[in-house]
Amino acid sequence: MGEISLSQSPVQQLAREVSRRPLCVDLDGTLVKSDTLMDSLLVLVRSRPLAALQLPLWLLRGKAAAKAEVGARVSLDVRHLPYNRSVVEFLEIERGEGRKLYLATGADRQLADRVADHLGLFDGVLASDGKTNLTAGNKLDGLRKTFGDEGYDYIGNAGADLPLLEHAGTAMIANPVPALRARLRSRGVTVERQFEDRAAPAKAVLKAIRLHQWAKNSLIFVPMLLAHVLRADAFVAAAIAFVSFSLCASSTYIANDLLDVESDRRHPRKRSRPFASGDLSVTTGVAISAAFLAGSVAIAVWFLPPTFLLWLFLYLVATLSYSLVLKRVVLVDVILLSGLYTVRLLAGAAATNVEISPWLGAFSLFLFLSLAMVKRFSELQNTRAQGQTLANGRGYLLGDIEQLRSFGTSSAYAAVVVFSFYIGAHDVSSLYRHAARLWLVTPLLIFWLSRVWLLASRGQLDEDPVIFAVTDRLSLFTGAAVAVIAVLAAW
């Protein structure tokens, strides 16, 4: 074996040690960290839900036929697929050394050809053709027929690749499923090298369920606190409702991310989300989402009033409708987003058996509409500042920025006006001994809302105002000051 240059990278050093046999690379889970069939199905469900209902009929004709039918209706954006960077780097080195590379995949031929054309690394493509599903034994037969006595080397990742790895001259794995290593050892297969490119599973799951977004569900405590119902049983009920609502919310966040997986991959920030980046599989996401939803409903049924369950169901239906359709309907999307905040207040009132004040309802309507508007405004503002084109399918145009600013700031100050009228209402004196002190809250509201919109106009606001509110020190200080004033007014 020749001497290795010290200037070479570790991957280059390893690449020089492999044989000159043709190198065959699997696509799903190997070259690409995700499953392209599942990605295609998600796009089909989102864009053509009626066509997706035909999947069982397509499967009756075989999996290869089903892949062809899906591929004929969905064209994945191969430029933004989550490629395994270490595998691609290795292939580029091998290509430079003159080695023959082949993409050998169970994916449909149409998709496989587009991936190969995009990367420009492969000398040939072996893929499913609508009749033969090129996985496991079928793929092994295809490779033997193609390469004969010359043999092949292979990179795979899952149980279906086991026969390919077992008969390969050199076996390599990429982001392997947990059981694959044990099965390879039991069959005496030596793995020459492994390519890892994914986040730790626990970290990816925590990121997917968006724990920071649970801060929104603290609104469940608001009706009880504003009504000055400070009983222990009310706090316990609110805490249980918080857990139930948070599990449901995380379930819907995962569903939304799954349905948005392709558009997220084109977004400079959202492409790092666990499903868009391929760090979590679609099946894992579906399982977590279903488990969280089941837990949420079980908690609500066992421990909370039936009216809470009704608000939880309304939230679930509204959120799924938003993810599937309404997020792409101009203005309807922001109205629905603001309504979801109000649903949290209504759910909290139901859980603690407290009547929600019309003043709180009106205040929340305008406040949350402003926050929903600033979310959309920030998306457009950041897109324009970065010189990018809109690709999220929301229906808004860059020219809508000023109109959204007008809508959002007007709604913000309308919330302040409602709060000012509330201070002078006749029923306030029964809750606050020194109601006049609540006027000190008004300038704080004006300050915080104006600052949010000012930062958004400068392009300095995160696209989610909730993340901004819970991470910005001045926002937290403002919130604490409001709480102190409210306590002093009550005493």
Buried (B, 14 or more C-beta within 10 A) or exposed (E): EEEEEEEEEEBBEBBBEBEEBBBBBBBBBBBBBBBBBBBBBBBBBBBEEEBBEBBEEBEEEBBBBBBBBBBEBBEBBBEBBBBBEBBBBBBBBBBEEEBBBBBBBBBBBBBBBBBBEEBEBBEEBBBBBBEBBBBBEBBBEBBEEBBEEEBBBBBBBBEBBBBBBBBBBBBBBBBBBEEBBEBBEEEEBEBBBBBEBBBEEEEBBEBBBBEBBBBBBBBBBBBBBBBEBEEEEBBEBBEBBBBBBBBBBBBBBBBBBBBBBBBBBBBEEBBBBBBBBBBBBBEBBBEBBEEBBEBBBEBBEEBBBEBBBBBBEBBBEBBBEBBBEBBBBEBBBBBBBBBBBBBBBBBBBBBBBBEBBEBBEBBBBBBBBBBBBBBBBBBBBBBBEEEEEBEBEBBBEEEBBEEBBEBBBEBBBBBBEBBBEBBEEEEBEEBBEEBEBBBBBBEBBEEBBBBBBEBBBEEEBBBBBBBBBBEBEEBEEBBEBBEEBBEBBBE
